[in-house]
Amino acid sequence: MILKITIVVLYAIMIIVVGIIGLRKTKSFSDYFLGGGNVGPWMTAFTYGTAYFSAVLFIGFAGSIGWNFGYSGLWVGFINAFVGVLAVWALMGWRIKKMSSEYGVSTISEFLEKRYQSPVLKLLSAFVIFIFMIPYSAAVFMGLSYLFTSNFGIAYEYALLFMGLFTALYLVLGGYKSMTRIDMIFGLIMIIGVIILLTSTINTGGGLKNITSSLNNIHPKLTKTVGPPGWWPLFSLVFLTSVAPFAMPQLVQKFYAIRDQRSVKIGMVASTAFAILIGGVAYFIGATTRVFLTPENNPDAFSNGKPIFDRLMPELLTNVIPQGLSVVILLLILSASMSTLAALVLISSSSFAKDFYAGFINKNISDKSLTRLMRIMSAFFVLLSVVLAYMNFDSIVAILGISWGAIGSFFLGPFVWGLFSKRSNLTGALVSGIGGLATCLILYFTGMPSPEAGTIGMITSVVLNPVASFISSVAGK
């Protein structure tokens, strides 16, 4: 226990030191939010990958999907890598950077305003980002707090308070410059951590063949191409987590900040390889929860014989990881989560400071004042996320599902069609954004699971844009 505490303290000091260095080198809003727009391929690859994967993956998604879907949950990880990473970089990366430079914009909301000549669309998009990023960040804080509770035996509330204060301090200091530097370290920790996690799990389970046999005995479909819940729930999870990145503001921002086209090509390969390793291992380990955990031997992970999905992975990690290596896994999930939180908080803060305040309230705000406001809003956003995480009202998967679903449903139609088609117009953008978001929320609040509601909302958004654009252009002739 003393070793764990010591290493975590040293880890925290390292992050704060990097933040202080970033503070001294942050001279403008562009430095704070985009690292000056001159970030190289390896930094961008790691900051993209570490923003994509967090405690939400390792604690919530891996446990829930692994328990329910077994090996078929691996589809989520691999398609995330080839669609949510490879395809996004290949199809969108340089185009996003080029368009952001041509329009002179630094946020997705500003892009939509310039592309469609609509301040209203900018205002709506800023509102959607700020509102729906809060539950996403709360889900990450929940995952981290469960992890600290399992490792150190401290109360969930105290773990949550500590992580909130620490994250706020780190982000207020350095912004994107600090984030890209330390994401390289985070990424390397994650690679080492998942390799240790994979080998330890297979060894503890008596080999891959024995684990597969045990899963098959529990339920034959746990080792099949499609797990027990069926193809539609699996497709929804795959679609939600793989297609939403085409318009997720915190991932799109990485391309605004990248240096050049060559950096996009190098970063594409590096981030895809990273995603295959991280996602593949996480969902495989999640499937083994059925093998290692039972209500009798692991009562903290179950309630009345039913699994508490957010507690499966923390409990599993304490069972399969050797005591001497457990601190590496702690740092693995901590690293993944810190980078994700940094990305979410920066984007959400910019939606208020840059898009709303500087865009509508005080258009003549100085660069220095705008940077200061970004820091204040970063701390405020962390506070809101921690409060929501404290309420602990739903599972991590459900919270992430509605966050990604709502944001993807609003942005996919306007943003993707706005990048690729000159025929997309303001009517199409508004109809697809509002229609997609409304579809997602109506389905969710009438009882549909969040991944499925999000999937239908995102498809609706993509389909509505060209249809509404065509009808409005014909009607206007």
Phi, psi and omega in degrees: 000319180298320179298316180301312182298317181299313182293320179295321178296315178298320178299315180296318179298319179301315181296318180295320179298315178298321178297319179295318177299317178297323179299318182290334183261357180270106185253347185210172176298319179299320177298313185293319187264327186233009182061028181080003180069023185224043183271134184285176187294317185289319176298317180294320179299314181289322181289330175291310182296317181287335174286329181289319185250135182211195175300335176302319178290305189287329182263305186277300186293312183300318180292310183293309182292319179298315181296316185278322188254345182065220183296336181293345174296341177298334176304321181299312181297314185287321179287329170305316183293316187273337178254305183291341179244293185303308183293322179297313179296315185292318186269329190248330192310296183290327179298319179295314180299315182296313181294324179295323178290317181297319182274346182068043184243159180232359177225161180293327178294319177295322177300313181297323178297312182290319183295319185253004179053053186216103173299329179298317179295323177297316180296315179299315183294322177298320179295315180297317180299310185296316184292313189269352171282336181298309178296329177298311178297322178299321179297321178294316178299322178298314180299316179296319182293320175300320181296314180292325177297317181291324185276326186242354178071018179270156183297148180306318184296320180289322177298319180295317180297316180299312182295324178296313180296317182295315180297317180299316180298313182300317184283322181297330182290297196248338181067212188293328179300314178294319185298315183292324178296312186280340177295333174298315178293315178304314182298318179294320176299319180296319179297312178298318182297315182289330176294316176297317181298315181296310183294321180294319181294315180295319179294316180295326181277001179080021179105159182298320181297319181291320177297315180298318179297319179295317177298318181296325178289327178291314178198118184305328183286348179292343178248010181268174180298323177236126184285181185307322182293341179103175188287324185293311175300323179293314178301319181298317178295317179297312183296313182302310187278344182259328184266327179305324180302341177298341181217021177281119187305321183289339176269323176301323181303329182300327181280333173298327187268348186289155190287303188203181184294323177299321179296326178296317182295316179292314181298326179300312181294314183296315183289328178292315178299318178299316182293321178300314181294308185293309181293316181300313180294317183301313183285331174294314180298321178301322179295332183281354178302327178296330183279319190265338188247137175221156179300329182287317184269341183226064186300333182292341182263005183224155175224116184055039177083354180257142183292141169265102194302324182287350181251358182293309184293317175303320179292319179298317183299324179289340182271324190256342183266127175305144185306321183291340182254355185298330180294331178294319179291324176300315179292327176304306185286325177297318180296314180301321186282321180299319181292321178295315179300319179300314180297316182294316183293319179299315181295316182294320178296320180293330180297326177274307187293309186275311188281318183268300186294306181287339182272334186230326186270310183222086184289346181258017180300139180287159180299320180296316180293323179295318178295319178296318179296322176301318180295318179297315181291331176299314179296319180295319180295320177300318179301312180299319181295319180294319178299316179294320178296326179296326179294329171050049190270351182206174179284159180300318181298318180295318181294313179297320182302315182286329178294306180296319181297314181293314181293314178298321181294326179281317191268333187303308182299303181296318188283309184294313179293328178295328178284322192257342185231127176284344182279344178293128182238181185299319179300314179298320180295314181293316180296316182289319180293308181291318181295318178296315180295316179298317179300313180301310185290321179297314180297320181294313184281354172259011170114354180284139176305144187300321178298322180287320177297318179295319179299313181294320178297319180292318177297319178300316181299314182294322182285322186292327186300304181294326180294309181294324179296318181294313182297316182291325179289323178292317181294333183276351181279000000 
